Amino acid sequence: MTQLRKLSVKNTLRPVYLRKRGIKTTKFASKRPQIPGAEMNSRGNVCPKKFTGKELDAETGLYYYGARYLDPKTSRWLSGDPAMGEYFPVAPVNDEARKHNGNLPGQGGVFNYVNLHAYHYAGNNPVKYRDADGEKIVLFTATNNMSEHDVLLGNSTTEKINRVGCYITTLSNIGNALVPYKGNDYGSKQKTTVLGINSLKDIFQKNSGDLNDNAMNTIFGEGRWDYFTKEGQEKKGGLLARLKELDESGKKYMIAGVFDLSSVEQGVTSHMIGITGLPENDGVFDSSKIVPTSDGDRRRLGNNSRSAYSIDNLKRIYVIEVE
């Protein structure tokens, strides 16, 4: 009997040839793809959750998203989009049908040529988009950066966006992410870009870059948002309990959080960013759960300063209803 011989093919699935009694057979053996910097956690154990926080199947080298599998080598789904039927318009016979046609998923349904490829991941742009379950594209909200705008903030004569524009940057990120849910008309109302919101002078206090009491109503609509403070939630389990309640509610929300970062950045006591999930067991938000608003955020999240983004330093949250 010939000894087992493995071919040195560096594919996720590589052929293994067996010879037994003169008969040649073939089977496949799995090999985990090597992803630098993502194999081990801090305890030295293999960490199965990698790309976009999804679990890597060690046997196949594929990511499971709930609705279908993704091949990380080709960035392609192994099956077509199960939600493809929703991408087609229907006869506009009533208000519900017309509403569907005006809000086709994937930012335009079949009229967006990118969606004609039923196997691509996140519109072939995983830097800007993400696909939570393999069914529909969800716009990732880190589309604006305050550090890029060296212009005066609101009605201020001294403050500039690239220094203290974290609030309007976060709100514009959320506004941009709401367009697929509320239609393109929402995007035309200057609520999806930093400079667009900055041009709405009536939402700022007089001679200031601070937002006034009516700013959130103007941007998101009255009754479509709420806010909770650390002090106000102290007897109700804190902001962590509130975040868990929102996470388990079954409804869709987008959340902006205000953090005290003075432990790592002198004078930065109220910095707003986006929050897309719960903190880890140590109370610190993973970088994948943070939607940065500035180059400073990206720098801090990339080094040991990430610990400043903790539930203990979270001062308040703003909760915006999606649907």
MITIMAR-197928 format. One record per residue (C-alpha): x, z, y; chain. Coordinates in nm, 2 decimals. Layout:
BEGIN
{{X Z Y} "A"}
...
//
This chain:
BEGIN
{{0.00 0.00 0.00} "A"}
{{0.14 -0.10 0.34} "A"}
{{0.18 0.19 0.59} "A"}
{{-0.06 0.21 0.89} "A"}
{{0.09 0.00 1.17} "A"}
{{-0.04 0.03 1.53} "A"}
{{0.00 -0.25 1.78} "A"}
{{0.14 -0.14 2.12} "A"}
{{-0.15 -0.30 2.32} "A"}
{{-0.22 -0.10 2.64} "A"}
{{-0.60 -0.17 2.65} "A"}
{{-0.86 0.10 2.64} "A"}
{{-0.97 -0.03 2.30} "A"}
{{-0.67 -0.16 2.09} "A"}
{{-0.68 -0.31 1.75} "A"}
{{-0.54 -0.12 1.46} "A"}
{{-0.46 -0.32 1.14} "A"}
{{-0.49 -0.18 0.79} "A"}
{{-0.37 -0.33 0.47} "A"}
{{-0.51 -0.20 0.15} "A"}
{{-0.48 -0.38 -0.19} "A"}
{{-0.39 -0.70 -0.02} "A"}
{{-0.71 -0.70 0.20} "A"}
{{-0.66 -0.71 0.58} "A"}
{{-0.92 -0.52 0.79} "A"}
{{-0.95 -0.44 1.15} "A"}
{{-1.10 -0.15 1.34} "A"}
{{-1.07 -0.02 1.69} "A"}
{{-0.90 0.30 1.80} "A"}
{{-0.95 0.45 2.15} "A"}
{{-0.69 0.53 2.40} "A"}
{{-0.77 0.73 2.71} "A"}
{{-0.67 0.53 3.03} "A"}
{{-0.40 0.71 3.22} "A"}
{{-0.52 0.80 3.57} "A"}
{{-0.23 0.95 3.77} "A"}
{{-0.31 1.29 3.93} "A"}
{{-0.65 1.32 3.76} "A"}
{{-0.57 1.42 3.40} "A"}
{{-0.53 1.80 3.44} "A"}
{{-0.70 2.06 3.64} "A"}
{{-0.53 2.36 3.79} "A"}
{{-0.53 2.54 3.46} "A"}
{{-0.36 2.26 3.28} "A"}
{{-0.68 2.16 3.09} "A"}
{{-0.80 1.80 3.07} "A"}
{{-1.06 1.74 3.35} "A"}
{{-1.33 1.50 3.23} "A"}
{{-1.49 1.44 3.57} "A"}
{{-1.29 1.18 3.76} "A"}
{{-1.41 0.87 3.95} "A"}
{{-1.70 0.97 4.19} "A"}
{{-1.73 1.29 3.99} "A"}
{{-1.86 1.12 3.68} "A"}
{{-1.74 1.21 3.32} "A"}
{{-1.49 0.99 3.15} "A"}
{{-1.58 0.93 2.79} "A"}
{{-1.25 0.99 2.60} "A"}
{{-1.35 0.77 2.30} "A"}
{{-1.44 0.46 2.50} "A"}
{{-1.26 0.50 2.83} "A"}
{{-1.59 0.44 3.01} "A"}
{{-1.78 0.64 3.27} "A"}
{{-2.14 0.74 3.20} "A"}
{{-2.37 0.73 3.51} "A"}
{{-2.70 0.81 3.34} "A"}
{{-2.85 0.46 3.36} "A"}
{{-2.55 0.27 3.23} "A"}
{{-2.18 0.27 3.16} "A"}
{{-1.90 0.16 3.40} "A"}
{{-1.57 0.01 3.29} "A"}
{{-1.31 0.15 3.53} "A"}
{{-1.06 -0.13 3.45} "A"}
{{-1.28 -0.41 3.57} "A"}
{{-1.52 -0.20 3.80} "A"}
{{-1.81 -0.36 3.62} "A"}
{{-2.12 -0.22 3.45} "A"}
{{-2.16 -0.29 3.08} "A"}
{{-2.52 -0.38 3.13} "A"}
{{-2.74 -0.53 3.40} "A"}
{{-2.91 -0.33 3.67} "A"}
{{-3.22 -0.16 3.52} "A"}
{{-3.37 -0.14 3.86} "A"}
{{-3.34 -0.52 3.92} "A"}
{{-3.72 -0.56 3.92} "A"}
{{-3.75 -0.35 4.23} "A"}
{{-3.51 -0.58 4.42} "A"}
{{-3.78 -0.86 4.42} "A"}
{{-4.05 -0.87 4.69} "A"}
{{-4.42 -0.87 4.59} "A"}
{{-4.72 -1.05 4.74} "A"}
{{-4.80 -0.88 5.07} "A"}
{{-5.16 -0.81 4.98} "A"}
{{-5.17 -0.45 5.12} "A"}
{{-4.98 -0.20 5.33} "A"}
{{-4.80 -0.05 5.03} "A"}
{{-4.68 -0.40 4.92} "A"}
{{-4.56 -0.48 5.28} "A"}
{{-4.38 -0.14 5.29} "A"}
{{-4.20 -0.23 4.97} "A"}
{{-4.09 -0.57 5.10} "A"}
{{-3.96 -0.41 5.42} "A"}
{{-3.75 -0.16 5.23} "A"}
{{-3.60 -0.34 4.93} "A"}
{{-3.32 -0.14 4.76} "A"}
{{-2.96 -0.25 4.79} "A"}
{{-3.00 -0.33 5.16} "A"}
{{-3.21 -0.64 5.12} "A"}
{{-3.29 -0.67 4.75} "A"}
{{-3.24 -1.03 4.62} "A"}
{{-3.20 -1.15 4.98} "A"}
{{-2.87 -0.97 4.99} "A"}
{{-2.64 -1.21 4.79} "A"}
{{-2.43 -0.92 4.67} "A"}
{{-2.72 -0.80 4.46} "A"}
{{-2.74 -1.12 4.27} "A"}
{{-2.44 -0.99 4.06} "A"}
{{-2.62 -0.75 3.83} "A"}
{{-2.30 -0.60 3.69} "A"}
{{-2.10 -0.51 4.00} "A"}
{{-2.04 -0.15 4.12} "A"}
{{-2.16 -0.04 4.46} "A"}
{{-2.18 -0.38 4.62} "A"}
{{-1.82 -0.45 4.53} "A"}
{{-1.72 -0.20 4.80} "A"}
{{-1.67 0.15 4.64} "A"}
{{-1.48 0.27 4.96} "A"}
{{-1.80 0.24 5.17} "A"}
{{-2.07 0.28 4.90} "A"}
{{-2.14 0.48 4.59} "A"}
{{-2.39 0.44 4.31} "A"}
{{-2.51 0.78 4.20} "A"}
{{-2.67 0.68 3.87} "A"}
{{-2.61 0.31 3.81} "A"}
{{-2.95 0.21 3.94} "A"}
{{-2.94 0.17 4.32} "A"}
{{-2.67 0.16 4.59} "A"}
{{-2.66 0.46 4.81} "A"}
{{-2.48 0.43 5.14} "A"}
{{-2.19 0.67 5.17} "A"}
{{-2.22 0.85 5.50} "A"}
{{-1.85 0.87 5.61} "A"}
{{-1.89 0.54 5.81} "A"}
{{-1.79 0.67 6.16} "A"}
{{-1.48 0.85 6.28} "A"}
{{-1.47 1.05 6.61} "A"}
{{-1.09 1.00 6.62} "A"}
{{-1.14 0.64 6.70} "A"}
{{-1.32 0.69 7.03} "A"}
{{-1.12 0.78 7.34} "A"}
{{-1.42 0.78 7.57} "A"}
{{-1.62 1.06 7.75} "A"}
{{-1.87 1.25 7.55} "A"}
{{-2.23 1.25 7.66} "A"}
{{-2.27 1.36 8.02} "A"}
{{-1.94 1.53 8.04} "A"}
{{-1.67 1.43 8.29} "A"}
{{-1.38 1.58 8.10} "A"}
{{-1.46 1.61 7.73} "A"}
{{-1.39 1.31 7.50} "A"}
{{-1.54 1.21 7.17} "A"}
{{-1.20 1.20 6.99} "A"}
{{-1.16 1.57 7.07} "A"}
{{-1.50 1.73 7.04} "A"}
{{-1.74 1.46 6.92} "A"}
{{-1.79 1.59 6.56} "A"}
{{-2.17 1.66 6.62} "A"}
{{-2.26 1.30 6.72} "A"}
{{-2.03 1.16 6.46} "A"}
{{-2.19 1.35 6.18} "A"}
{{-2.54 1.27 6.31} "A"}
{{-2.45 0.90 6.33} "A"}
{{-2.32 0.91 5.98} "A"}
{{-2.65 1.05 5.86} "A"}
{{-2.84 0.80 6.08} "A"}
{{-2.65 0.51 5.92} "A"}
{{-2.73 0.64 5.57} "A"}
{{-3.10 0.66 5.66} "A"}
{{-3.14 0.29 5.73} "A"}
{{-3.20 0.19 5.37} "A"}
{{-3.48 0.44 5.35} "A"}
{{-3.64 0.39 5.70} "A"}
{{-3.58 0.02 5.75} "A"}
{{-3.36 -0.19 5.98} "A"}
{{-3.58 -0.09 6.28} "A"}
{{-3.43 0.26 6.25} "A"}
{{-3.08 0.11 6.28} "A"}
{{-3.18 -0.07 6.60} "A"}
{{-3.25 0.25 6.79} "A"}
{{-2.89 0.34 6.86} "A"}
{{-2.88 0.62 6.60} "A"}
{{-2.63 0.48 6.35} "A"}
{{-2.31 0.47 6.54} "A"}
{{-2.11 0.72 6.75} "A"}
{{-2.12 0.51 7.06} "A"}
{{-2.49 0.44 7.01} "A"}
{{-2.58 0.81 7.00} "A"}
{{-2.34 0.87 7.28} "A"}
{{-2.53 0.63 7.50} "A"}
{{-2.85 0.84 7.47} "A"}
{{-2.77 1.04 7.78} "A"}
{{-3.11 1.23 7.77} "A"}
{{-3.01 1.41 7.45} "A"}
{{-2.71 1.58 7.62} "A"}
{{-2.71 1.88 7.86} "A"}
{{-2.65 1.80 8.22} "A"}
{{-2.28 1.74 8.30} "A"}
{{-2.19 1.83 7.95} "A"}
{{-2.12 1.69 7.60} "A"}
{{-2.33 1.96 7.44} "A"}
{{-2.66 1.84 7.28} "A"}
{{-2.98 1.98 7.42} "A"}
{{-3.28 2.13 7.23} "A"}
{{-3.46 1.80 7.19} "A"}
{{-3.16 1.60 7.06} "A"}
{{-3.25 1.63 6.69} "A"}
{{-3.61 1.54 6.75} "A"}
{{-3.50 1.23 6.94} "A"}
{{-3.26 1.12 6.66} "A"}
{{-3.45 1.21 6.35} "A"}
{{-3.81 1.27 6.46} "A"}
{{-4.00 1.59 6.51} "A"}
{{-4.07 1.78 6.20} "A"}
{{-3.82 1.58 6.00} "A"}
{{-3.54 1.83 6.02} "A"}
{{-3.47 2.20 6.01} "A"}
{{-3.17 2.43 6.05} "A"}
{{-3.06 2.76 5.90} "A"}
{{-2.79 3.01 6.02} "A"}
{{-2.56 3.24 5.84} "A"}
{{-2.71 3.54 6.01} "A"}
{{-3.07 3.43 5.96} "A"}
{{-3.02 3.38 5.58} "A"}
{{-2.82 3.70 5.53} "A"}
{{-3.12 3.89 5.37} "A"}
{{-3.22 3.58 5.17} "A"}
{{-2.90 3.53 4.97} "A"}
{{-2.71 3.36 5.24} "A"}
{{-2.66 2.99 5.31} "A"}
{{-2.54 2.94 4.95} "A"}
{{-2.88 3.04 4.82} "A"}
{{-3.05 2.80 5.07} "A"}
{{-2.82 2.51 4.96} "A"}
{{-2.91 2.58 4.60} "A"}
{{-3.27 2.59 4.68} "A"}
{{-3.25 2.25 4.85} "A"}
{{-3.04 2.11 4.57} "A"}
{{-3.30 2.21 4.31} "A"}
{{-3.61 2.12 4.51} "A"}
{{-3.63 1.76 4.37} "A"}
{{-3.65 1.62 4.73} "A"}
{{-3.40 1.41 4.91} "A"}
{{-3.21 1.57 5.20} "A"}
{{-2.90 1.50 5.40} "A"}
{{-2.71 1.80 5.53} "A"}
{{-2.48 1.87 5.82} "A"}
{{-2.28 2.19 5.82} "A"}
{{-2.10 2.37 6.10} "A"}
{{-1.78 2.54 5.99} "A"}
{{-1.54 2.79 6.16} "A"}
{{-1.20 2.63 6.10} "A"}
{{-1.01 2.87 6.33} "A"}
{{-0.82 3.01 6.03} "A"}
{{-0.63 2.67 6.00} "A"}
{{-0.70 2.51 6.34} "A"}
{{-0.67 2.73 6.65} "A"}
{{-0.98 2.72 6.87} "A"}
{{-1.19 2.51 6.63} "A"}
{{-1.48 2.75 6.57} "A"}
{{-1.77 2.51 6.54} "A"}
{{-1.69 2.19 6.36} "A"}
{{-1.96 1.98 6.21} "A"}
{{-1.92 1.76 5.90} "A"}
{{-2.15 1.63 5.63} "A"}
{{-2.22 1.83 5.31} "A"}
{{-2.32 1.64 4.99} "A"}
{{-2.33 1.92 4.73} "A"}
{{-2.26 2.28 4.64} "A"}
{{-1.93 2.47 4.67} "A"}
{{-1.71 2.53 4.37} "A"}
{{-1.70 2.87 4.19} "A"}
{{-1.44 2.99 4.43} "A"}
{{-1.67 2.93 4.73} "A"}
{{-1.47 2.63 4.86} "A"}
{{-1.63 2.29 4.89} "A"}
{{-1.45 2.02 4.70} "A"}
{{-1.34 1.72 4.91} "A"}
{{-1.59 1.50 4.73} "A"}
{{-1.87 1.72 4.87} "A"}
{{-1.75 1.68 5.23} "A"}
{{-1.82 1.39 5.46} "A"}
{{-1.54 1.40 5.71} "A"}
{{-1.59 1.33 6.08} "A"}
{{-1.23 1.31 6.20} "A"}
{{-0.87 1.23 6.10} "A"}
{{-0.82 1.61 6.12} "A"}
{{-1.07 1.66 5.84} "A"}
{{-0.90 1.41 5.62} "A"}
{{-0.57 1.58 5.68} "A"}
{{-0.70 1.92 5.61} "A"}
{{-0.89 1.81 5.30} "A"}
{{-0.57 1.65 5.17} "A"}
{{-0.35 1.97 5.19} "A"}
{{-0.38 2.34 5.14} "A"}
{{-0.61 2.38 5.45} "A"}
{{-0.91 2.27 5.23} "A"}
{{-0.98 2.64 5.17} "A"}
{{-1.12 2.66 5.53} "A"}
{{-1.42 2.46 5.41} "A"}
{{-1.57 2.75 5.23} "A"}
{{-1.92 2.90 5.22} "A"}
{{-1.79 3.20 5.40} "A"}
{{-1.68 2.99 5.70} "A"}
{{-2.01 2.79 5.70} "A"}
{{-2.20 2.91 6.01} "A"}
{{-2.52 2.70 5.99} "A"}
{{-2.66 2.39 5.83} "A"}
{{-2.89 2.12 5.96} "A"}
{{-3.12 1.97 5.69} "A"}
{{-3.26 1.62 5.75} "A"}
{{-3.54 1.49 5.53} "A"}
{{-3.48 1.15 5.37} "A"}
{{-3.82 1.06 5.25} "A"}
//
